Amino acid sequence: MKTMVAKAEAMAKNAVEEYQKRTMEIENQFHQKERLLQEHLRKQMERVVQEQAKELEEMQKEFQTASNLLQQKYNILNTKFSEL
């Protein structure tokens, strides 16, 4: 009877150890995947920010060009008005 109890205790201990080992493996896999996903997301966000910064820079250049053209047009009209 004692040997059966000892066997059962050993089996229970082994089962708990196996459960803990497997839990650690799963947690490690989860954390590894989480880090990979966070890194991937960070890279995507950096790319999006860079693209938006580039688009903003292009828009600022276009706005500056338009402002210059409007200023030229104003100067021409102002000169013509002064001549009248």
C-alpha positions, 0 to 999 in steps of 0.5 A: 500500500505504501508503495502505491501511495509513493508511486501516486505521489511521484506521478503527481509530482512528475505531473506538476513538474511537467505542467510547470515546465510546459507552462514556462515553455508556453510563456516563453513562446508567448513573450518571444512572439510578443516581442517580435510583434512589438518590434514589427509594430514599431518598425511599421510605425516608424515607416508610417511616420517617415512617410507622413513626414515626407508627405508633409515636407512635400506639401510644405514645398508645394505651399511655398511654391504657391505662396511665391507664385501668389506673391509674384502675381500680387507684385505684378498687379500692384505694379500695374495698379501703381501705373494707373 
